[in-house]
Amino acid sequence: ARTGSNWADQLERVFLRLGHAETDEQLQNIISKFLPPVLLKLSSTQEGVRKKVMELLVHLNKRIKSRPKIQLPVETLLVQYQDPSAVSFVTNFTIIYVKMGYPRLPVERQCELAPTLLTAMEGKPQPQQDSLMHLLIPTLFHMKYPAEPLKAAASPFNLAEKPKTVQLLLDFMLDVLLMPYGYVLNESQSRQNMPSGQGSSSSTTGGPGIPQPPPGMSFYAAKRVIGDSPWTPELLEQCKLGIVKFIEAEQVPELEAVVHLVVASSDTRHSVATAADLELKSKQSLIDWNNPAIINKMYKVYLGDIPLKTKEGSVLKPEMKRESVSTRVKLKIVPHLLRSRQAAETFPANIQVTCMF
């Protein structure tokens, strides 16, 4: 009880110091010093301490949001977030301040901490992983990668031994590349009003009360990419260019990223389409178009989630079902399928694509 009382007194003193902070610099110094340890006290067994911490954080949030130039101790918060001994209540609040503080950092500092965001994803709940990826993706446009001879030794991202993280990242990146510019999630579009070539041949994606997702995506996927703060069309373009740059720098296995380049080469913005097309052409002689992993992924993207009378298909929730991609993307996929013997032998996807095309 005495410890709880001491902490309550200390929190009260922090309150007073915040109240006396007149300049951004003074407030920033106080936040940098006290925010991480204050968040740790959310795990206190003393109800009075937890209540005082919550009061302090509410006050702090008001001060931070009204002063966008104030920097938060993001690096310290990321270390604290990854602490395996931290209780979920502490990590849930810690990531709130990581999300608040990371975009405020100078671009150079964001690039330095970008690999830490990937490391922090491991073993975390899906919504928190999505939040971290939403912070990471815009940073990729500004990343500097080593020259060719030094790639293996000086790569900023060490993903060779993190297959689960690589898959999470690639899935999110593909959805970013599929996201149309200017899409608004709360605009429910009826399937009947979808322009020809933009909708899906499947009539089961979506459901009552679920907005029409973009082509190639599910409602859930669109919601993940939009996140808490939707990207402007200009920022989304930078994000897509950053992904192409990331793939070009061979930060992920070449085999895993072929479909990403095909999708990006169909982008409606010239900068993205040209960058992806050039990279795809440079790799043409290295890509095995008869590799089942590549062909199956292209079929999956092309077709979306076609309803099948199987146990697996029957349990897929409407908000998780993916639409077929737009005609623009299909026209980029088909030439690669035509050059592949494996594509011709993949049944029933070969028949389904033929019928749709």
C-alpha positions in Angstrom: 0.0 0.0 0.0 2.9 2.3 0.8 4.4 1.7 -2.6 1.1 2.5 -4.2 0.8 5.7 -2.2 4.4 6.7 -3.2 3.6 6.1 -6.9 0.4 8.1 -6.6 2.4 11.0 -5.1 4.9 10.8 -7.9 2.2 10.8 -10.5 0.7 13.9 -8.9 4.1 15.6 -9.2 4.2 14.6 -12.9 0.8 16.2 -13.3 2.1 19.4 -11.8 5.2 19.4 -14.0 3.1 19.0 -17.1 0.9 21.9 -16.0 4.0 24.1 -15.5 5.5 23.2 -18.9 5.0 26.3 -21.1 7.1 25.5 -24.2 7.1 22.5 -26.5 10.7 21.7 -25.4 9.8 21.6 -21.7 6.8 19.4 -22.4 8.8 17.1 -24.6 11.5 16.6 -22.0 8.9 15.6 -19.4 7.2 13.2 -21.7 10.4 11.6 -22.8 11.4 11.0 -19.2 8.1 9.9 -17.7 5.9 8.4 -20.3 7.5 4.9 -20.5 7.6 4.3 -16.7 4.1 5.7 -16.3 2.8 3.3 -18.8 4.4 0.4 -16.9 2.3 1.4 -13.8 -0.8 0.4 -15.7 0.0 -3.1 -14.5 0.0 -2.0 -10.8 -2.2 -4.0 -8.4 -3.2 -0.7 -6.7 -6.5 0.6 -8.2 -5.6 4.1 -7.1 -2.4 4.1 -9.0 -4.0 2.8 -12.2 -6.8 5.4 -11.9 -4.2 8.2 -11.5 -2.2 6.9 -14.5 -5.4 7.0 -16.7 -6.1 10.5 -15.6 -2.5 11.5 -16.4 -2.7 9.9 -19.9 -6.0 11.6 -20.7 -4.4 14.9 -19.8 -1.3 14.0 -21.7 -3.2 13.1 -24.9 -4.8 16.5 -25.0 -1.5 18.2 -24.7 0.2 16.0 -27.3 -2.6 16.2 -29.9 -2.6 20.0 -29.8 1.1 20.2 -30.3 2.1 18.1 -33.4 5.8 19.1 -33.2 6.4 17.4 -29.8 8.5 14.2 -30.2 7.7 11.0 -28.2 10.3 8.5 -27.0 9.4 6.1 -29.8 12.6 4.0 -29.5 12.2 3.4 -25.8 8.5 2.6 -26.3 9.3 0.0 -28.9 11.7 -1.7 -26.6 9.1 -1.7 -23.9 6.5 -3.0 -26.3 8.7 -6.0 -27.2 9.3 -6.9 -23.5 8.0 -10.5 -23.2 7.3 -9.9 -19.5 5.0 -6.9 -20.2 1.3 -7.5 -19.6 -1.1 -7.0 -22.5 -2.7 -4.0 -20.8 0.7 -2.2 -20.9 1.5 -3.2 -24.5 -2.0 -2.2 -25.7 -1.4 1.4 -24.4 2.3 1.5 -25.4 1.5 0.9 -29.1 -1.0 3.8 -29.0 2.0 6.1 -28.3 4.2 4.4 -30.8 1.5 5.0 -33.5 1.2 8.6 -32.3 4.9 9.3 -32.1 6.5 7.5 -35.1 4.9 9.7 -37.9 6.2 12.8 -36.0 9.8 11.6 -36.2 12.1 13.0 -38.9 12.2 10.8 -42.0 15.8 9.8 -41.3 14.9 8.6 -37.8 11.8 6.7 -39.1 14.1 4.8 -41.5 16.5 3.9 -38.7 13.6 2.5 -36.7 11.8 0.8 -39.6 13.6 -2.6 -39.0 12.5 -2.4 -35.3 8.9 -2.1 -36.4 9.2 -5.5 -38.2 10.9 -7.1 -35.2 8.2 -5.8 -32.9 5.4 -7.5 -35.0 6.5 -11.0 -34.0 4.0 -12.8 -31.8 1.7 -9.7 -31.5 -2.1 -9.7 -32.1 -3.2 -9.2 -35.8 -4.6 -5.6 -35.3 -1.3 -4.5 -33.7 0.7 -6.1 -36.5 -1.5 -4.2 -39.0 -0.8 -0.9 -37.1 2.9 -1.5 -37.2 2.8 -2.3 -40.9 0.7 0.8 -41.5 3.6 2.8 -40.0 6.3 0.9 -41.9 5.0 1.0 -45.4 5.2 4.8 -46.0 8.8 4.7 -44.7 10.0 2.3 -47.4 9.9 5.0 -50.0 12.6 6.9 -48.1 14.8 3.9 -47.2 18.4 3.7 -48.5 19.6 0.3 -49.5 23.2 -0.9 -49.9 25.0 -1.2 -53.2 24.9 -4.6 -55.0 28.2 -6.0 -53.6 27.3 -5.3 -50.0 23.6 -6.3 -50.0 24.0 -9.5 -48.0 26.2 -7.8 -45.3 24.5 -4.4 -45.0 20.8 -5.0 -45.6 18.7 -2.8 -43.2 16.1 -5.6 -42.9 17.2 -9.0 -41.7 14.3 -11.2 -42.8 16.1 -14.3 -43.8 15.2 -16.1 -40.5 11.7 -14.6 -40.1 9.5 -16.4 -42.6 6.3 -15.6 -40.7 7.1 -11.9 -40.7 7.9 -12.0 -44.4 4.6 -13.6 -45.2 2.7 -11.0 -43.1 4.5 -8.2 -44.8 4.0 -9.6 -48.3 0.3 -10.1 -47.8 -0.1 -6.6 -46.5 2.0 -5.2 -49.4 -0.1 -7.0 -52.0 -3.2 -5.4 -50.6 -1.6 -2.0 -50.7 -0.7 -2.5 -54.3 -4.3 -3.5 -55.1 -5.8 -0.5 -53.2 -7.4 2.0 -55.6 -6.6 5.7 -55.2 -9.3 7.6 -53.4 -11.2 4.6 -52.2 -13.5 5.4 -49.2 -14.5 2.4 -47.1 -17.8 3.8 -45.9 -19.1 4.3 -49.4 -21.3 1.2 -49.9 -21.4 0.4 -53.6 -24.0 -2.0 -54.9 -22.7 -4.8 -57.2 -25.2 -3.7 -59.8 -23.6 -0.3 -60.1 -20.0 -1.5 -60.4 -18.5 -0.6 -63.8 -17.8 -3.6 -66.1 -14.4 -4.9 -65.6 -14.1 -3.6 -62.1 -16.3 -6.1 -60.2 -16.1 -9.8 -59.7 -17.7 -12.7 -61.4 -18.5 -14.0 -57.9 -21.7 -12.8 -56.4 -20.9 -14.0 -52.9 -18.3 -11.6 -51.7 -19.7 -9.1 -49.3 -23.1 -9.4 -47.6 -25.8 -7.4 -45.9 -24.3 -4.2 -44.4 -20.8 -4.9 -45.9 -19.5 -2.2 -48.3 -18.3 -3.3 -51.7 -14.5 -3.9 -51.4 -12.1 -2.8 -54.2 -11.4 -5.4 -56.9 -9.0 -8.1 -55.7 -9.7 -7.4 -52.1 -12.0 -8.3 -49.3 -13.8 -5.9 -47.0 -11.4 -7.0 -44.2 -8.3 -6.4 -46.4 -9.5 -2.9 -47.4 -10.1 -2.1 -43.7 -6.6 -3.2 -42.8 -4.9 -1.1 -45.4 -7.0 2.0 -44.6 -6.2 1.7 -40.9 -6.9 4.5 -38.5 -5.6 7.3 -40.7 -6.3 6.7 -44.5 -3.5 7.6 -46.9 -4.0 10.4 -49.4 -3.7 9.3 -53.1 -0.3 11.0 -53.2 0.9 9.1 -50.1 -0.5 5.9 -51.4 1.4 6.4 -54.6 4.6 6.8 -52.6 3.8 3.7 -50.6 3.4 1.7 -53.7 6.7 3.0 -55.1 8.4 2.2 -51.8 7.1 -1.4 -52.0 8.5 -1.8 -55.6 11.8 -0.3 -54.3 11.8 -2.7 -51.4 11.4 -5.7 -53.8 14.0 -4.3 -56.2 16.5 -4.2 -53.3 15.9 -7.9 -52.8 14.7 -7.5 -49.2 12.3 -10.5 -49.6 12.8 -13.7 -51.6 12.5 -13.1 -55.4 10.0 -16.0 -55.8 7.6 -14.5 -53.3 7.4 -11.0 -54.9 6.8 -11.8 -58.6 3.0 -11.4 -58.2 3.5 -8.1 -56.5 5.4 -6.7 -59.5 2.8 -8.0 -61.9 0.0 -6.3 -59.9 2.1 -3.1 -59.6 2.8 -3.0 -63.3 -1.0 -2.5 -63.9 -1.2 0.5 -61.6 -3.2 3.5 -62.8 -0.3 5.8 -61.9 2.5 5.9 -64.4 5.3 6.2 -61.8 4.3 2.9 -60.1 3.5 1.0 -63.3 6.7 2.0 -65.0 9.0 1.2 -62.0 7.3 -2.3 -61.5 7.4 -3.1 -65.2 11.1 -2.2 -65.5 11.9 -4.4 -62.5 9.8 -7.3 -63.9 11.5 -7.1 -67.3 14.9 -7.2 -65.6 14.0 -10.4 -63.8 12.3 -12.1 -66.8 15.2 -14.5 -67.4 15.4 -15.4 -63.7 11.8 -16.1 -63.1 10.6 -19.7 -63.5 7.1 -19.2 -64.9 6.4 -23.0 -64.4 6.9 -22.7 -60.7 3.6 -23.8 -59.1 4.0 -21.3 -56.2 4.0 -18.4 -58.7 1.3 -19.8 -60.9 -1.0 -20.7 -58.0 -0.6 -17.2 -56.5 -1.4 -15.5 -59.8 -4.5 -17.7 -60.2 -5.6 -16.8 -56.7 -5.2 -13.1 -57.3 -6.9 -13.3 -60.7 -9.9 -15.3 -59.5 -10.4 -14.1 -55.9 -12.4 -16.4 -53.6 -14.7 -18.3 -56.0 -17.3 -20.1 -53.9 -16.8 -23.8 -53.9 -18.9 -26.5 -52.4 -16.3 -27.5 -49.9 -16.1 -27.4 -46.1 -13.4 -24.8 -46.3 -15.4 -22.6 -48.7 -18.5 -22.8 -46.5 -16.9 -21.3 -43.4 -15.2 -18.3 -45.1 -16.9 -15.2 -43.8 -18.4 -12.7 -46.3 -16.1 -9.9 -45.1 -13.1 -12.2 -45.7 -14.0 -13.2 -49.3 -11.9 -11.6 -52.0 -13.2 -10.2 -55.2 -11.6 -11.0 -58.6 -9.1 -8.3 -59.7 -10.0 -5.6 -62.1 -9.7 -6.1 -65.9 -6.6 -3.9 -65.9 -4.8 -6.4 -63.6 -6.1 -9.4 -65.4 -4.7 -8.1 -68.7 -1.2 -8.1 -67.0 -1.6 -11.6 -65.5 -2.8 -13.4 -68.6 0.3 -13.0 -70.7 2.4 -14.6 -68.0 -0.1 -17.5 -67.7 0.0 -18.1 -71.4 3.8 -18.6 -71.4 3.5 -21.2 -68.6 3.0 -24.9 -69.1 2.2 -25.2 -65.4 -0.6 -22.7 -65.8 -2.2 -24.8 -68.5 -2.1 -27.9 -66.4 -3.5 -26.3 -63.2 -7.1 -27.5 -62.9 -9.7 -26.1 -62.4 -8.2 -22.6 -62.3 -7.2 -22.8 -65.9 -10.8 -23.4 -67.0 -12.2 -20.8 -64.6 -9.8 -18.1 -66.0 -10.6 -19.1 -69.6 -14.4 -18.8 -68.9 -13.9 -15.4 -67.2 -11.6 -14.0 -69.8 
